[in-house]
Amino acid sequence: MADDIKDTLKKAGNRVSEKATEAKNWASEKAEEAGDWAKQKLNKAQHSAEEAEQKAKNKADENKGDNCGC
């Protein structure tokens, strides 16, 4: 009887350990996906900012010629 209880508890412990490992792996995968998503959004925002900066510089260069007093 005691051996049956020990075996049952051992099996239950193994299942809990397996599920905990699965949960850890799932959480790790989701964290990595979130990090990748954040990097993509940051790169996109940086690219947009660089484009806006370049457009502003181009516009400023265009306006320099308009105010030369010629």
Secondary structure as UniProt FT lines:
FT   HELIX           2..66
//
